Amino acid sequence: MSLKEQVINWGAQLEKAISHHDIAEAFAVSPRRASNILHRIRHEADNAWYYQVDVKRQKRPDTGHWITKLTISKRTSAKPQQEFKLEKFLQTRENIKPDRSQNVRYLWPDLVK
């Protein structure tokens, strides 16, 4: 597991905003390396389906420097099967005529073949 993946997993467990200072302290790396890791996470981890990355730019109240804070959380993705079933349901609903004889087929499609 790379250092970037370790940081992502650690951030997902914390579920709070983390800065490169937090990463440098937690993983014993230089602040510059931690900043590079944050930028890579921001660009790459957002494309992964299981992580949600929110980026915030803030000024530190003590020093006045701009820092990047990330909130990394595990994403609960919609199941593709449910989306497919909903899409199929909508298609069949459009094709079925509003007729009493079709109600059984519409309500219980598994029973009528």
VMD Tcl script that builds the backbone (N, CA, C; Angstrom):
set m [mol new atoms 339]
animate dup $m
set s [atomselect $m all]
$s set {name element resname resid chain x y z} {
  {N N MET 1 A 0.852 -1.177 0.000}
  {CA C MET 1 A 0.000 0.000 0.000}
  {C C MET 1 A 0.898 1.241 0.000}
  {N N SER 2 A 0.637 2.117 -0.940}
  {CA C SER 2 A 1.461 3.319 -1.049}
  {C C SER 2 A 1.115 4.307 0.065}
  {N N LEU 3 A 1.970 5.284 0.216}
  {CA C LEU 3 A 1.738 6.305 1.242}
  {C C LEU 3 A 0.462 7.087 0.943}
  {N N LYS 4 A 0.208 7.320 -0.346}
  {CA C LYS 4 A -1.006 8.039 -0.725}
  {C C LYS 4 A -2.256 7.258 -0.302}
  {N N GLU 5 A -2.246 5.935 -0.534}
  {CA C GLU 5 A -3.391 5.108 -0.141}
  {C C GLU 5 A -3.545 5.061 1.372}
  {N N GLN 6 A -2.429 5.039 2.086}
  {CA C GLN 6 A -2.504 5.072 3.546}
  {C C GLN 6 A -3.135 6.370 4.030}
  {N N VAL 7 A -2.759 7.481 3.402}
  {CA C VAL 7 A -3.325 8.782 3.787}
  {C C VAL 7 A -4.818 8.817 3.491}
  {N N ILE 8 A -5.220 8.263 2.339}
  {CA C ILE 8 A -6.645 8.243 1.986}
  {C C ILE 8 A -7.432 7.425 3.007}
  {N N ASN 9 A -6.928 6.239 3.340}
  {CA C ASN 9 A -7.620 5.396 4.321}
  {C C ASN 9 A -7.681 6.066 5.688}
  {N N TRP 10 A -6.590 6.691 6.076}
  {CA C TRP 10 A -6.546 7.400 7.357}
  {C C TRP 10 A -7.547 8.553 7.360}
  {N N GLY 11 A -7.589 9.318 6.268}
  {CA C GLY 11 A -8.536 10.429 6.177}
  {C C GLY 11 A -9.976 9.961 6.184}
  {N N ALA 12 A -10.230 8.807 5.552}
  {CA C ALA 12 A -11.593 8.276 5.523}
  {C C ALA 12 A -12.034 7.821 6.909}
  {N N GLN 13 A -11.099 7.344 7.715}
  {CA C GLN 13 A -11.452 6.923 9.069}
  {C C GLN 13 A -11.700 8.119 9.981}
  {N N LEU 14 A -10.969 9.213 9.742}
  {CA C LEU 14 A -11.130 10.386 10.608}
  {C C LEU 14 A -12.443 11.106 10.359}
  {N N GLU 15 A -12.852 11.178 9.085}
  {CA C GLU 15 A -14.061 11.898 8.678}
  {C C GLU 15 A -14.062 13.331 9.185}
  {N N LYS 16 A -12.942 14.011 9.019}
  {CA C LYS 16 A -12.874 15.441 9.303}
  {C C LYS 16 A -11.855 16.041 8.354}
  {N N ALA 17 A -11.824 17.343 8.286}
  {CA C ALA 17 A -10.892 18.001 7.373}
  {C C ALA 17 A -9.462 17.811 7.866}
  {N N ILE 18 A -8.578 17.450 6.946}
  {CA C ILE 18 A -7.170 17.283 7.292}
  {C C ILE 18 A -6.338 18.192 6.402}
  {N N SER 19 A -5.266 18.704 6.950}
  {CA C SER 19 A -4.362 19.563 6.184}
  {C C SER 19 A -3.041 18.840 5.992}
  {N N HIS 20 A -2.165 19.451 5.211}
  {CA C HIS 20 A -0.875 18.802 4.987}
  {C C HIS 20 A -0.026 18.806 6.259}
  {N N HIS 21 A -0.307 19.719 7.186}
  {CA C HIS 21 A 0.393 19.705 8.473}
  {C C HIS 21 A 0.011 18.457 9.274}
  {N N ASP 22 A -1.288 18.113 9.245}
  {CA C ASP 22 A -1.745 16.896 9.932}
  {C C ASP 22 A -1.091 15.650 9.340}
  {N N ILE 23 A -1.005 15.615 8.002}
  {CA C ILE 23 A -0.412 14.460 7.330}
  {C C ILE 23 A 1.072 14.352 7.661}
  {N N ALA 24 A 1.765 15.489 7.639}
  {CA C ALA 24 A 3.205 15.490 7.936}
  {C C ALA 24 A 3.469 14.971 9.344}
  {N N GLU 25 A 2.612 15.370 10.274}
  {CA C GLU 25 A 2.793 14.935 11.662}
  {C C GLU 25 A 2.445 13.458 11.839}
  {N N ALA 26 A 1.349 13.023 11.226}
  {CA C ALA 26 A 0.882 11.651 11.432}
  {C C ALA 26 A 1.786 10.622 10.757}
  {N N PHE 27 A 2.340 10.958 9.594}
  {CA C PHE 27 A 3.118 9.980 8.838}
  {C C PHE 27 A 4.613 10.260 8.864}
  {N N ALA 28 A 5.030 11.240 9.647}
  {CA C ALA 28 A 6.450 11.578 9.803}
  {C C ALA 28 A 7.121 11.847 8.459}
  {N N VAL 29 A 6.463 12.682 7.652}
  {CA C VAL 29 A 7.051 13.121 6.384}
  {C C VAL 29 A 7.180 14.634 6.434}
  {N N SER 30 A 7.922 15.182 5.483}
  {CA C SER 30 A 8.100 16.633 5.460}
  {C C SER 30 A 6.801 17.307 5.028}
  {N N PRO 31 A 6.581 18.553 5.458}
  {CA C PRO 31 A 5.373 19.269 5.032}
  {C C PRO 31 A 5.273 19.403 3.512}
  {N N ARG 32 A 6.412 19.525 2.843}
  {CA C ARG 32 A 6.391 19.634 1.383}
  {C C ARG 32 A 5.893 18.334 0.751}
  {N N ARG 33 A 6.389 17.200 1.243}
  {CA C ARG 33 A 5.936 15.906 0.726}
  {C C ARG 33 A 4.451 15.702 1.034}
  {N N ALA 34 A 4.034 16.103 2.218}
  {CA C ALA 34 A 2.619 15.976 2.595}
  {C C ALA 34 A 1.741 16.840 1.697}
  {N N SER 35 A 2.232 18.022 1.343}
  {CA C SER 35 A 1.479 18.903 0.447}
  {C C SER 35 A 1.343 18.268 -0.934}
  {N N ASN 36 A 2.419 17.647 -1.423}
  {CA C ASN 36 A 2.351 16.959 -2.718}
  {C C ASN 36 A 1.354 15.810 -2.680}
  {N N ILE 37 A 1.346 15.077 -1.570}
  {CA C ILE 37 A 0.392 13.970 -1.423}
  {C C ILE 37 A -1.040 14.497 -1.453}
  {N N LEU 38 A -1.284 15.610 -0.769}
  {CA C LEU 38 A -2.629 16.196 -0.763}
  {C C LEU 38 A -3.074 16.575 -2.165}
  {N N HIS 39 A -2.177 17.163 -2.942}
  {CA C HIS 39 A -2.545 17.568 -4.301}
  {C C HIS 39 A -2.816 16.347 -5.175}
  {N N ARG 40 A -2.039 15.283 -5.000}
  {CA C ARG 40 A -2.292 14.067 -5.772}
  {C C ARG 40 A -3.623 13.437 -5.385}
  {N N ILE 41 A -3.923 13.454 -4.097}
  {CA C ILE 41 A -5.206 12.909 -3.643}
  {C C ILE 41 A -6.356 13.718 -4.221}
  {N N ARG 42 A -6.197 15.034 -4.220}
  {CA C ARG 42 A -7.268 15.890 -4.716}
  {C C ARG 42 A -7.580 15.588 -6.172}
  {N N HIS 43 A -6.554 15.320 -6.976}
  {CA C HIS 43 A -6.781 15.101 -8.403}
  {C C HIS 43 A -7.156 13.662 -8.730}
  {N N GLU 44 A -6.636 12.713 -7.984}
  {CA C GLU 44 A -6.840 11.309 -8.342}
  {C C GLU 44 A -7.932 10.615 -7.539}
  {N N ALA 45 A -8.011 10.868 -6.246}
  {CA C ALA 45 A -8.936 10.101 -5.409}
  {C C ALA 45 A -10.381 10.477 -5.669}
  {N N ASP 46 A -10.625 11.660 -6.202}
  {CA C ASP 46 A -11.997 12.057 -6.482}
  {C C ASP 46 A -12.598 11.197 -7.587}
  {N N ASN 47 A -11.751 10.635 -8.453}
  {CA C ASN 47 A -12.248 9.787 -9.523}
  {C C ASN 47 A -12.558 8.373 -9.046}
  {N N ALA 48 A -12.020 7.996 -7.905}
  {CA C ALA 48 A -12.289 6.656 -7.381}
  {C C ALA 48 A -13.730 6.600 -6.879}
  {N N TRP 49 A -14.392 5.468 -7.113}
  {CA C TRP 49 A -15.822 5.401 -6.798}
  {C C TRP 49 A -16.085 5.284 -5.310}
  {N N TYR 50 A -15.083 4.917 -4.515}
  {CA C TYR 50 A -15.363 4.662 -3.101}
  {C C TYR 50 A -14.904 5.775 -2.180}
  {N N TYR 51 A -14.401 6.883 -2.706}
  {CA C TYR 51 A -13.999 7.996 -1.853}
  {C C TYR 51 A -14.626 9.290 -2.336}
  {N N GLN 52 A -15.068 10.088 -1.397}
  {CA C GLN 52 A -15.575 11.428 -1.685}
  {C C GLN 52 A -14.571 12.414 -1.102}
  {N N VAL 53 A -14.039 13.286 -1.935}
  {CA C VAL 53 A -13.016 14.231 -1.491}
  {C C VAL 53 A -13.560 15.646 -1.649}
  {N N ASP 54 A -13.668 16.359 -0.554}
  {CA C ASP 54 A -14.087 17.761 -0.583}
  {C C ASP 54 A -12.870 18.624 -0.289}
  {N N VAL 55 A -12.656 19.626 -1.134}
  {CA C VAL 55 A -11.474 20.480 -1.007}
  {C C VAL 55 A -11.893 21.826 -0.439}
  {N N LYS 56 A -11.138 22.295 0.530}
  {CA C LYS 56 A -11.386 23.623 1.099}
  {C C LYS 56 A -10.067 24.375 1.149}
  {N N ARG 57 A -10.093 25.630 0.758}
  {CA C ARG 57 A -8.924 26.495 0.913}
  {C C ARG 57 A -9.226 27.431 2.067}
  {N N GLN 58 A -8.335 27.441 3.056}
  {CA C GLN 58 A -8.562 28.267 4.240}
  {C C GLN 58 A -7.291 29.001 4.610}
  {N N LYS 59 A -7.477 30.127 5.286}
  {CA C LYS 59 A -6.339 30.836 5.857}
  {C C LYS 59 A -6.173 30.389 7.291}
  {N N ARG 60 A -4.939 30.077 7.644}
  {CA C ARG 60 A -4.685 29.720 9.040}
  {C C ARG 60 A -4.776 30.973 9.884}
  {N N PRO 61 A -5.521 30.932 10.987}
  {CA C PRO 61 A -5.672 32.141 11.803}
  {C C PRO 61 A -4.378 32.580 12.480}
  {N N ASP 62 A -3.499 31.622 12.781}
  {CA C ASP 62 A -2.276 31.993 13.502}
  {C C ASP 62 A -1.197 32.572 12.587}
  {N N THR 63 A -1.028 32.002 11.382}
  {CA C THR 63 A 0.043 32.479 10.502}
  {C C THR 63 A -0.460 33.284 9.317}
  {N N GLY 64 A -1.717 33.087 8.943}
  {CA C GLY 64 A -2.255 33.795 7.785}
  {C C GLY 64 A -1.934 33.131 6.460}
  {N N HIS 65 A -1.275 31.956 6.480}
  {CA C HIS 65 A -0.965 31.244 5.244}
  {C C HIS 65 A -2.199 30.508 4.733}
  {N N TRP 66 A -2.300 30.422 3.400}
  {CA C TRP 66 A -3.376 29.643 2.798}
  {C C TRP 66 A -2.991 28.175 2.833}
  {N N ILE 67 A -3.901 27.334 3.281}
  {CA C ILE 67 A -3.654 25.895 3.281}
  {C C ILE 67 A -4.835 25.185 2.619}
  {N N THR 68 A -4.543 24.015 2.091}
  {CA C THR 68 A -5.577 23.177 1.487}
  {C C THR 68 A -6.006 22.144 2.511}
  {N N LYS 69 A -7.293 22.084 2.765}
  {CA C LYS 69 A -7.814 21.062 3.674}
  {C C LYS 69 A -8.709 20.132 2.872}
  {N N LEU 70 A -8.572 18.867 3.150}
  {CA C LEU 70 A -9.390 17.864 2.480}
  {C C LEU 70 A -10.258 17.145 3.498}
  {N N THR 71 A -11.484 16.893 3.112}
  {CA C THR 71 A -12.339 15.998 3.879}
  {C C THR 71 A -12.531 14.760 3.019}
  {N N ILE 72 A -12.009 13.635 3.479}
  {CA C ILE 72 A -12.091 12.389 2.723}
  {C C ILE 72 A -13.061 11.472 3.447}
  {N N SER 73 A -14.092 11.039 2.749}
  {CA C SER 73 A -15.036 10.108 3.360}
  {C C SER 73 A -15.335 9.004 2.367}
  {N N LYS 74 A -15.681 7.849 2.885}
  {CA C LYS 74 A -16.006 6.739 1.998}
  {C C LYS 74 A -17.378 6.986 1.395}
  {N N ARG 75 A -17.460 6.828 0.100}
  {CA C ARG 75 A -18.694 7.102 -0.622}
  {C C ARG 75 A -19.557 5.851 -0.642}
  {N N THR 76 A -20.828 6.016 -0.375}
  {CA C THR 76 A -21.761 4.904 -0.521}
  {C C THR 76 A -22.376 5.048 -1.901}
  {N N SER 77 A -21.929 4.239 -2.819}
  {CA C SER 77 A -22.370 4.379 -4.205}
  {C C SER 77 A -23.721 3.698 -4.399}
  {N N ALA 78 A -24.487 4.230 -5.341}
  {CA C ALA 78 A -25.759 3.609 -5.694}
  {C C ALA 78 A -25.468 2.293 -6.409}
  {N N LYS 79 A -26.267 1.294 -6.122}
  {CA C LYS 79 A -26.015 -0.004 -6.734}
  {C C LYS 79 A -26.494 0.031 -8.180}
  {N N PRO 80 A -25.667 -0.396 -9.122}
  {CA C PRO 80 A -26.074 -0.342 -10.526}
  {C C PRO 80 A -27.265 -1.228 -10.830}
  {N N GLN 81 A -27.461 -2.321 -10.071}
  {CA C GLN 81 A -28.606 -3.185 -10.321}
  {C C GLN 81 A -29.909 -2.453 -10.029}
  {N N GLN 82 A -29.940 -1.675 -8.954}
  {CA C GLN 82 A -31.154 -0.936 -8.626}
  {C C GLN 82 A -31.459 0.093 -9.707}
  {N N GLU 83 A -30.426 0.783 -10.202}
  {CA C GLU 83 A -30.643 1.756 -11.265}
  {C C GLU 83 A -31.183 1.065 -12.507}
  {N N PHE 84 A -30.626 -0.110 -12.824}
  {CA C PHE 84 A -31.063 -0.845 -14.003}
  {C C PHE 84 A -32.510 -1.284 -13.856}
  {N N LYS 85 A -32.880 -1.773 -12.671}
  {CA C LYS 85 A -34.259 -2.202 -12.451}
  {C C LYS 85 A -35.218 -1.026 -12.575}
  {N N LEU 86 A -34.834 0.127 -12.056}
  {CA C LEU 86 A -35.694 1.301 -12.156}
  {C C LEU 86 A -35.857 1.711 -13.609}
  {N N GLU 87 A -34.756 1.685 -14.359}
  {CA C GLU 87 A -34.819 2.041 -15.773}
  {C C GLU 87 A -35.704 1.059 -16.535}
  {N N LYS 88 A -35.565 -0.228 -16.231}
  {CA C LYS 88 A -36.379 -1.251 -16.885}
  {C C LYS 88 A -37.855 -1.079 -16.518}
  {N N PHE 89 A -38.114 -0.754 -15.260}
  {CA C PHE 89 A -39.482 -0.532 -14.808}
  {C C PHE 89 A -40.117 0.636 -15.557}
  {N N LEU 90 A -39.371 1.719 -15.727}
  {CA C LEU 90 A -39.911 2.882 -16.430}
  {C C LEU 90 A -40.177 2.565 -17.894}
  {N N GLN 91 A -39.310 1.778 -18.520}
  {CA C GLN 91 A -39.527 1.406 -19.918}
  {C C GLN 91 A -40.761 0.529 -20.066}
  {N N THR 92 A -40.925 -0.450 -19.185}
  {CA C THR 92 A -42.084 -1.330 -19.294}
  {C C THR 92 A -43.367 -0.581 -18.968}
  {N N ARG 93 A -43.289 0.387 -18.083}
  {CA C ARG 93 A -44.481 1.165 -17.747}
  {C C ARG 93 A -44.952 1.977 -18.945}
  {N N GLU 94 A -44.007 2.476 -19.732}
  {CA C GLU 94 A -44.387 3.255 -20.913}
  {C C GLU 94 A -44.998 2.366 -21.985}
  {N N ASN 95 A -44.534 1.123 -22.088}
  {CA C ASN 95 A -45.011 0.227 -23.141}
  {C C ASN 95 A -46.364 -0.399 -22.821}
  {N N ILE 96 A -46.729 -0.458 -21.560}
  {CA C ILE 96 A -47.975 -1.116 -21.166}
  {C C ILE 96 A -49.149 -0.154 -21.332}
  {N N LYS 97 A -50.207 -0.668 -21.950}
  {CA C LYS 97 A -51.407 0.153 -22.131}
  {C C LYS 97 A -52.194 0.186 -20.826}
  {N N PRO 98 A -52.837 1.291 -20.528}
  {CA C PRO 98 A -53.645 1.352 -19.304}
  {C C PRO 98 A -54.941 0.552 -19.470}
  {N N ASP 99 A -54.824 -0.734 -19.341}
  {CA C ASP 99 A -55.949 -1.627 -19.565}
  {C C ASP 99 A -56.039 -2.569 -18.366}
  {N N ARG 100 A -57.274 -2.966 -17.985}
  {CA C ARG 100 A -57.431 -3.820 -16.814}
  {C C ARG 100 A -56.745 -5.173 -16.998}
  {N N SER 101 A -56.737 -5.691 -18.193}
  {CA C SER 101 A -56.122 -6.999 -18.407}
  {C C SER 101 A -54.597 -6.937 -18.254}
  {N N GLN 102 A -54.041 -5.767 -18.388}
  {CA C GLN 102 A -52.592 -5.619 -18.271}
  {C C GLN 102 A -52.139 -5.371 -16.834}
  {N N ASN 103 A -53.071 -5.110 -15.915}
  {CA C ASN 103 A -52.683 -4.770 -14.551}
  {C C ASN 103 A -51.897 -5.886 -13.872}
  {N N VAL 104 A -52.288 -7.135 -14.131}
  {CA C VAL 104 A -51.577 -8.246 -13.517}
  {C C VAL 104 A -50.141 -8.279 -14.023}
  {N N ARG 105 A -49.967 -8.078 -15.320}
  {CA C ARG 105 A -48.629 -8.083 -15.900}
  {C C ARG 105 A -47.815 -6.905 -15.368}
  {N N TYR 106 A -48.481 -5.785 -15.148}
  {CA C TYR 106 A -47.789 -4.578 -14.679}
  {C C TYR 106 A -47.366 -4.710 -13.217}
  {N N LEU 107 A -48.251 -5.232 -12.366}
  {CA C LEU 107 A -47.954 -5.307 -10.944}
  {C C LEU 107 A -47.087 -6.507 -10.586}
  {N N TRP 108 A -47.312 -7.634 -11.247}
  {CA C TRP 108 A -46.555 -8.849 -10.934}
  {C C TRP 108 A -45.964 -9.432 -12.215}
  {N N PRO 109 A -44.909 -8.841 -12.742}
  {CA C PRO 109 A -44.370 -9.330 -14.018}
  {C C PRO 109 A -43.757 -10.724 -13.915}
  {N N ASP 110 A -43.374 -11.153 -12.704}
  {CA C ASP 110 A -42.770 -12.480 -12.566}
  {C C ASP 110 A -43.813 -13.598 -12.668}
  {N N LEU 111 A -45.061 -13.302 -12.316}
  {CA C LEU 111 A -46.100 -14.326 -12.339}
  {C C LEU 111 A -46.606 -14.591 -13.751}
  {N N VAL 112 A -46.653 -13.555 -14.565}
  {CA C VAL 112 A -47.192 -13.684 -15.920}
  {C C VAL 112 A -46.028 -13.808 -16.888}
  {N N LYS 113 A -46.020 -14.891 -17.655}
  {CA C LYS 113 A -44.921 -15.074 -18.615}
  {C C LYS 113 A -45.442 -15.252 -20.002}
}
mol reanalyze $m
mol bondsrecalc $m
mol representation Tube
mol addrep $m
